[in-house]
């Protein structure tokens, strides 16, 4: 089953060692994305007047790309 792991590089609670980079490199099913910014609480766009979370949009995009109809 395709799995997306999405975590910001600037997350103040998770050190870079927490990210399963080796697992993602070896697996065709685990997709690790580490954007430079996003913090700890969901890549909020609300400061720009947008109520959508970037992480939620990215998850839907990933599902649309990987799940067959």
C-alpha positions, 0 to 999 in steps of 0.5 A: 500500500503506498504510504506518504510520510510528510513532515517539515524539516523545521519541525521543532519537535522532531530531530532529523534522525526521526525521519525514516529516510533509509526505509523510504529509500529502500521501499517502493511503497513508502514516500517520504517528503520533507519540505524545508518549512511547515513547522509542527502543525500542518503547514498552515496557510491561514496567515495568507487568508486561506483556510486549507492546509497544504498538508491536506491538499498534498495528501489528496494529491498523493492519493489521486496519483497512487490509488487506482480507480 
